[in-house]
Amino acid sequence: MYATSPGYGAFMNFCGSVFLQTFCSLLEEEGLSNLELTRLMTRLSHRVAYTFEAKGQKYGGKKEMPCLLTRLTREVFPFGDLKEDNNASRISATSMVASHKVRTRIASLS
């Protein structure tokens, strides 16, 4: 997902990127982090497009429209927990990371 379509500019405010700030606020809301990825990104697009409008003389009234490009063939739940649902067709990025299989990093002298 892109903050805007290629060739267009994304807006920043004093807190940072409008796109990333909106994404973080969606993840903090109750239950939205358990959504399937494309549904979550669709809500992100809607919120950025309809709740943000630039101010000022040069860009006043301009809007930002995120761009979602996907080639997914399955539902993906990047922040979901597979323990709640045993549906094998669902993929969770957090469930694919096992802390006991992670190699510890060896410090180098260089």
BADREN-614255 format. One record per residue (C-alpha): y, x, z negated; residue number from 0; residue in three letters. Coordinates in steps of 0.1 Angstrom, whole numbers, plus 5000, padded with zeros to 4 digits. Example, Ala and Ser with C-alpha at 12.3 -4.5 7.8 and 13.67 -1.06 7.14 Angstrom:
% BADREN-614255
r v:4955 u:5123 w:4922 i:0 aa:ALA .
r v:4989 u:5137 w:4929 i:1 aa:SER .
***
This chain:
% BADREN-614255
r v:5000 u:5000 w:5000 i:0 aa:MET .
r v:5035 u:5012 w:5009 i:1 aa:TYR .
r v:5067 u:5003 w:4991 i:2 aa:ALA .
r v:5081 u:4993 w:5025 i:3 aa:THR .
r v:5070 u:4993 w:5061 i:4 aa:SER .
r v:5071 u:5026 w:5079 i:5 aa:PRO .
r v:5106 u:5034 w:5091 i:6 aa:GLY .
r v:5124 u:5015 w:5063 i:7 aa:TYR .
r v:5137 u:5027 w:5030 i:8 aa:GLY .
r v:5126 u:5017 w:4995 i:9 aa:ALA .
r v:5151 u:5010 w:4967 i:10 aa:PHE .
r v:5155 u:5028 w:4934 i:11 aa:MET .
r v:5173 u:5016 w:4904 i:12 aa:ASN .
r v:5183 u:5035 w:4872 i:13 aa:PHE .
r v:5147 u:5030 w:4858 i:14 aa:CYS .
r v:5130 u:5044 w:4890 i:15 aa:GLY .
r v:5113 u:5028 w:4920 i:16 aa:SER .
r v:5115 u:4991 w:4922 i:17 aa:VAL .
r v:5080 u:4990 w:4936 i:18 aa:PHE .
r v:5064 u:5011 w:4909 i:19 aa:LEU .
r v:5083 u:4994 w:4881 i:20 aa:GLN .
r v:5071 u:4960 w:4893 i:21 aa:THR .
r v:5036 u:4973 w:4897 i:22 aa:PHE .
r v:5036 u:4985 w:4861 i:23 aa:CYS .
r v:5050 u:4952 w:4848 i:24 aa:SER .
r v:5022 u:4933 w:4866 i:25 aa:LEU .
r v:4996 u:4955 w:4850 i:26 aa:LEU .
r v:5011 u:4949 w:4816 i:27 aa:GLU .
r v:5010 u:4911 w:4820 i:28 aa:GLU .
r v:4981 u:4892 w:4804 i:29 aa:GLU .
r v:4950 u:4890 w:4827 i:30 aa:GLY .
r v:4966 u:4904 w:4859 i:31 aa:LEU .
r v:4949 u:4938 w:4855 i:32 aa:SER .
r v:4916 u:4920 w:4860 i:33 aa:ASN .
r v:4925 u:4907 w:4894 i:34 aa:LEU .
r v:4909 u:4919 w:4926 i:35 aa:GLU .
r v:4929 u:4946 w:4943 i:36 aa:LEU .
r v:4942 u:4926 w:4973 i:37 aa:THR .
r v:4952 u:4897 w:4951 i:38 aa:ARG .
r v:4970 u:4921 w:4927 i:39 aa:LEU .
r v:4988 u:4937 w:4957 i:40 aa:MET .
r v:4998 u:4903 w:4971 i:41 aa:THR .
r v:5014 u:4894 w:4938 i:42 aa:ARG .
r v:5032 u:4927 w:4938 i:43 aa:LEU .
r v:5045 u:4920 w:4973 i:44 aa:SER .
r v:5057 u:4885 w:4963 i:45 aa:HIS .
r v:5074 u:4897 w:4931 i:46 aa:ARG .
r v:5092 u:4926 w:4948 i:47 aa:VAL .
r v:5103 u:4904 w:4978 i:48 aa:ALA .
r v:5115 u:4875 w:4958 i:49 aa:TYR .
r v:5129 u:4889 w:4926 i:50 aa:THR .
r v:5147 u:4920 w:4938 i:51 aa:PHE .
r v:5179 u:4921 w:4958 i:52 aa:GLU .
r v:5202 u:4951 w:4963 i:53 aa:ALA .
r v:5238 u:4950 w:4950 i:54 aa:LYS .
r v:5268 u:4969 w:4962 i:55 aa:GLY .
r v:5290 u:4970 w:4993 i:56 aa:GLN .
r v:5267 u:4989 w:5016 i:57 aa:LYS .
r v:5233 u:4973 w:5008 i:58 aa:TYR .
r v:5243 u:4941 w:4990 i:59 aa:GLY .
r v:5218 u:4913 w:4997 i:60 aa:GLY .
r v:5192 u:4936 w:5012 i:61 aa:LYS .
r v:5156 u:4932 w:5001 i:62 aa:LYS .
r v:5125 u:4953 w:4999 i:63 aa:GLU .
r v:5092 u:4941 w:5014 i:64 aa:MET .
r v:5060 u:4961 w:5005 i:65 aa:PRO .
r v:5034 u:4966 w:5032 i:66 aa:CYS .
r v:4997 u:4963 w:5024 i:67 aa:LEU .
r v:4972 u:4979 w:5048 i:68 aa:LEU .
r v:4936 u:4975 w:5040 i:69 aa:THR .
r v:4902 u:4982 w:5055 i:70 aa:ARG .
r v:4882 u:4970 w:5025 i:71 aa:LEU .
r v:4849 u:4953 w:5031 i:72 aa:THR .
r v:4843 u:4944 w:4994 i:73 aa:ARG .
r v:4862 u:4931 w:4965 i:74 aa:GLU .
r v:4875 u:4959 w:4944 i:75 aa:VAL .
r v:4886 u:4956 w:4907 i:76 aa:PHE .
r v:4902 u:4989 w:4900 i:77 aa:PRO .
r v:4911 u:4980 w:4864 i:78 aa:PHE .
r v:4883 u:4956 w:4856 i:79 aa:GLY .
r v:4853 u:4961 w:4834 i:80 aa:ASP .
r v:4819 u:4956 w:4851 i:81 aa:LEU .
r v:4803 u:4949 w:4817 i:82 aa:LYS .
r v:4818 u:4914 w:4818 i:83 aa:GLU .
r v:4803 u:4906 w:4852 i:84 aa:ASP .
r v:4770 u:4919 w:4866 i:85 aa:ASN .
r v:4778 u:4910 w:4902 i:86 aa:ASN .
r v:4766 u:4940 w:4921 i:87 aa:ALA .
r v:4790 u:4935 w:4950 i:88 aa:SER .
r v:4820 u:4941 w:4927 i:89 aa:ARG .
r v:4833 u:4976 w:4924 i:90 aa:ILE .
r v:4853 u:4989 w:4895 i:91 aa:SER .
r v:4870 u:5023 w:4897 i:92 aa:ALA .
r v:4871 u:5026 w:4859 i:93 aa:THR .
r v:4833 u:5020 w:4857 i:94 aa:SER .
r v:4826 u:5048 w:4882 i:95 aa:MET .
r v:4842 u:5074 w:4859 i:96 aa:VAL .
r v:4817 u:5085 w:4832 i:97 aa:ALA .
r v:4833 u:5106 w:4805 i:98 aa:SER .
r v:4799 u:5123 w:4796 i:99 aa:HIS .
r v:4794 u:5135 w:4832 i:100 aa:LYS .
r v:4828 u:5152 w:4835 i:101 aa:VAL .
r v:4827 u:5190 w:4836 i:102 aa:ARG .
r v:4849 u:5208 w:4812 i:103 aa:THR .
r v:4875 u:5231 w:4828 i:104 aa:ARG .
r v:4871 u:5268 w:4822 i:105 aa:ILE .
r v:4904 u:5286 w:4818 i:106 aa:ALA .
r v:4910 u:5315 w:4842 i:107 aa:SER .
r v:4927 u:5348 w:4835 i:108 aa:LEU .
r v:4948 u:5347 w:4866 i:109 aa:SER .
***
